[in-house]
Each structure stands twice: as C-alpha cells, then as structure tokens.
C-alpha cells in the first residue's frame, strides 16, 4: 500500500516557486523601467496571444468579469435584452448580463457539461439578442450548431471562454467564433497570473476599438474621454509575468492532456463514475483540461474519503448552479443540470502533479468503490 501523500487540489505556491528566479528577473526588469500601466509588456502579450489563437485583436483587461461586460457593451447590448447562457457556470457569466442592464436566461447543459444549441433554442423569445456559450473546463461547445442557431435567429454571440485558452472546436480556437470572446487569467487558470487579469478577443475592428475605449475610462487614442468607460486595464507587471509563462503554454496544455489520459486509463472502467471525454475521444474537440470534472456515485462520501487520504477535491462553484441563487431573483427549475450537479466532483488537475501523485489519486478512487 502506498504511503499517504498530501496532494492539494491546486498548488498555488508552485506557480511561483518552480520559476522563482526567472520571475524575479521579469518583475525587476519591469520595475527598473518604471513600466506599470499599458506599457510594451501588455502589447507584446496581446500580440502573442492573438497569434496563438488566430484572433485579429486581443485586449488585456483587469479581470474576466470586466471582460464580458466590456465585450457585451462593445457588441451593442441594450437594457432589457435577454442573453441565453448555461446555468453550469460561474456567477460572473450572469453578472455580466446584469451589469449591462440585460437579463441572463439560464438553460440546461449536455452530458459533457457543455451548453447545447438545442437547450438555447428552447429559451429564445422576442427579447433574446445574445447567446453566451460557456467553454467550461477547457472544452469548447459544438460551435457549428450554436453559430447556426445565432444566424437563424439573427442573434449575436459572445463567448465566455474564461477556462478555455487554447481549446478548440474543429481546429478553431475558443473565443474566436462569435463577435467577441473572453479569457480569464485568474491564478488557477491554465495560464494564470499572480492576481486578477483577463482578455477580450475579437476579429471585428469596430468592436476592438470600442473595447480599448471601454477598458481605459472611455479615452480615445488622443486621451480624450468620448464615452463612459471603466478602469479595467491589464496590469503591466502581470502582463510581463504572463508573457514569460506563455512561452511554455503549449507544454502546460500537453501535460494536462497527459494527466487526463492517465485518469481515463485508470478510472474509465468504473461504472460508478462518468468521466469527461478523454483527450483523444473525438477529432472535433481539443480539450485543454482546465479542470477535470467528473460525475460520481456517492459523491460526498468519495470527497470525504479522498480528503482523509490527503487528496484535495472541489465541487465547482461550491456546488451551486446559477439558477439556484434565489436571492438574485432566479426562480426556475432545470432538473437535468440539478441532477448532474449532485454528482459533480473535480479531481486535482495541474502541472505540478507528478505521475506518482496521479497514480495515487487513481488508486484511492478505486479503493473507495472497491470497499
């Protein structure tokens, strides 16, 4: 029997310690230049991400929530517009609609935990103006069907791709299908900084121009305030750190896919579990495994057992679907999502994990169900 290990769900310290010397050099170089707000580091990072995902415009913002609000405003959202989105998402998705005066309309998700065009179409009303697919867990929705639905009903698409930088559907990157997309750079993301950060991406020149205005107090290139904007600029120090980390980003993704493959091989035969699709499950999806979210029988008991074995797990978003926040005015039933939510559990998924640790997690999950 293996000696008990201590495996946190996410190892925040390793984000820094594993690259400490190089990161200190990066930060010292920025401070030595006195380059703190919208300097060349932000521009270089935006350019590098744009080339990586095939987006014409990438704009750094202070956080992902601001990114969605800015993207919606740049795309022309109006008070009273309805925006269809899945309930299996972070509250920020719905908050972005709320804080633009729009109404979030929540729908079910499919068996792979992604929102479907079918679920969205059922919720369309004359007030519907936007679809907001969420590329959750590092997987991209079937965007062919969602974009066809948008075209059929003359709707705009803004992607919440917070968890999906580098994820693809049929070779096209998450965030690049609709009018605009957003990525989060929160520390726990596959590409995370040491605080908050986000990106808005678009191939539309006019949307990009307005996004750049809105992130910087509504100021144009001459510094004149031409409309109400936000103070939502990606911090230049964070951009420099992200630019350094971005050099190894393809390797980060590949390691996560490798870990997902190990989980698939080690746990795929257990009837008590429903695993996310494996890294080579189909040719249409390229998943980056921001999270490894499975469904488990006796979920709460398994979670407790793994904690006793030194393994950290999480029920995403504290186990609350957005439509279950009654104090925010939601009052609907989504039975498919609710049933799935009773089984959701996330296993550790990050590049600080060793193969021995992954195998230990697999061993303990198997031991629980054998017992």
MOGIGI-V390461 format. One line per field, one symbol per residue. burial: # if it has 24 or more other ideal C-beta (glycine too) atoms within 12 Angstrom, else .. Layout:
# MOGIGI-V390461
burial: ???
This chain:
# MOGIGI-V390461
burial: ......#####...#.......#..##..#......###.######.###.##.#.###################.#...####################.#########.######.###.##...################.###.##..#.###############..#######################.#########..##.#######............##.###############..#..##.##########.##..#.##.#####.....############..#..##.##..#.#######..#####.........#.##..##.###########...##.#######.#...
